[in-house]
Amino acid sequence: MNTKVVFDINVLNIMKTFDNVTHAKLKDCIVEEEKIIFIVSENELSKAIGKNASNVKRLAEILKKKIKIVEFSSDTLKLIKNFIHPLKADNIYEENGIVVLESADSKVKGLLIGRAAQNLRKLEEYIRRYVDVKEIKVV
């Protein structure tokens, strides 16, 4: 839980670009091969996205990667809900440190889990940067 994250100069430059474009309070930045995930402070999402998603489009153009902006929440379940958006789980609850995402739609389940559970493991990795979670399950 809350492992120390060290940003290299590349990530710091990306964060500076985000700040210059959006002027939203940035909490964290996760850079992956195919996309960049920006985690903004609570109530900063609309500011970060911009009118008609103009900031997202501009960032994608400048950084030449897909952009995802997630609103941080101190509530673990709300944070997970924000991370999986636009997918919607019918119910999200926590039991003994294990978070369960319930969905009746098999397509949503498949997208949440991913091939060889890679999407689920990545989601766990992201969430563990902020809160202590044993595991995330999809049922």
C-alpha positions, 0 to 999 in steps of 0.5 A: 500500500502507498508504495513510494513512486519515483518519477523519472524526467520523462514522466515529470515532463509529461506531468508538466505538459498536462499542467500547462494544457489543463491547469488541473491539480494532478495527483499522479501519472502512470505512463504505459506503452500504449497510453498515459493515465492521469489521476487528478484531484477530486472535483478537477475532472471536468477542468482536466477534460476541458470543454468538448474534451479539448484538453484530452484531444490536445494532450493526445496530439502532443504526447502521441499516446492515448490519454485517460483521465481518472478522478481520485477519490479517498473512497476505495470503491469510488476510486475503482469505479472511476478507474473502470469508467466507462465500464459499469459494474452493477455492484461493487463491494469490499469483503476482508480486503477483497474488492468484488465487482459484480456484473450481469453483462458477460461483455463487461466482465470480459473487458474488466478481466482481459486476456489472462486476467491482465486488465484485472491485474493492472487495475489492482496495481493502479489501486494499490498505489493508493490503498491496501487491497488484497485482490479484485475479483469480477463475478 
